[in-house]
Amino acid sequence: MATAASLKRTSLYELHREAGAKLVPFAGWEMPVEYDGIRPEHLAVRTHAGIFDVSHMGEVETEGPGALAFLQHVLSNDVASIEIGGAQYSCLTNEDGGVIDDLFTYRLGDDRYLTVTNAANHGTDLEWLGRHTRGFDIAVRDVADRYAMFAVQGPHARRIVAETLNIELPARMHVLVVRIGDRPALVCGTGYTGEDGVELLIDPEIAPPIWTELVDAGVVPCGLGARDTLRLEVCFHLHGQDLTPDRTPIEAGLGWCCKEDTGFIGSEAIAAVRAAGPAERLVPFTIEGRGIPRPGNEVLKDGERVGVVTSGTFSPSLEVGIGMAYVAAELTEPGTELEIDVRGRRRPAKVGSKPLYKKEKA
Amino acid sequence: MSDQYPDGLLYHPEHDWAKLDGDIATFGITWYAQDALGEVVFYDPPEVGAQVSKDQPYTEIESVKAVSDVFAPLSGEITEANAALGDSPEAINSDPYGAGWLVKVKLSDPSEAESLMDAAAYQKMIEEG
């Protein structure tokens, strides 16, 4: 483990400390895992609005006449379908179709795109992108230091952000360049919680006062603990657990963001897995009764090992143990009964459908 | 700080407490331990009759984010387990020295207690990190 001295800190570190956050090492950063508790933070996002410091995430800018052709070559989705001001989710895949990272790409101009990386993969992604730029008329820049990033999420998030910061907001899956104070900022209609909301990419210098303004307006500070329970309830993938370089997006249920016709790196391998059908697939499941599944727990069917849990936690909204696991493809039908070996105790579980937490329609 | 680490209890460096009553001891986890763990959401009380050994894990407490082993501050046999925590594990957070007690143990070697810390020594250990 990295020592405290070598951990990077976001521009909000002092505010987190003053707020009494529990800070933990995460992907080389010292990040808040919780303030008042994972459960109250989680429920604040489901019912009101929460704010997460996700400044540890990386940003890569791709610019130049060859930007579209380059991104089409490395990303799994059809980058040509993003209009200016649009956003798109995709996988960065290796030649075998394995997932190097999963990322959002925002089109900022004719020949200019911004891609947000997972903190743990930022260096790997940059190295991978750098290795494949030959023949493309572009510049790929690491711009992670230029941005602090907040996610403001929840049913009231958009209203509070618009009123408090007095800015226009983009539609879902879109991005707008705005001015906050005297600085340019990006507002993205994206998130990782299953709630409506925005993500803000702003100058780290003005990040602390903006954070404070939003918190004073009633937005609840939330840590990475709640971020994980929120995303798992709606079955969003976490790279390093549910996605790895050894699994294709098809197995992970991300075939929808793979457009093999574009000829991206890994597209042939992915097309082959899609055609043949994968041996295992990622499924969401719910524990029936007591017990909390954790990554690494084995999945059993009739006493035989049939898979492994990649994400597991206690769901604050559903108040049961939930998770995602790779299991044999014939056991993925919702309702299929499985058992999870939770440290020697076999807990009955049932395959669910995505998302596990279904928002009640107002 | 006396609320956080009451006098009259004995403390183990793995953040467990023991309260002696003759050769019977009550065990639980300290304020520091429950705070580090975060909100407890599951606890399965161990079996009455099970043997516990000083410095060894004897049960688990589970919060939203993690599962933690609980270490026995002393050795002996479990004579009673706090079954109420099965349904209300949050008492481990809200009242770690009262309603959040975990087990009562008949000690096999009461002299082991001499190696445990008093409240002041435990608090000093925590402050020194």
Interface residues (C-beta under 8 A of the other chain):
Chain A: K22 V33 E34 G37 I38 R39 G225 D228 T229 R290 G291 I292 R294 T313 F314 P316 R343
Chain B: G38 E39 V41 F42 D44 E60 E62 S63 V64 K65 V67
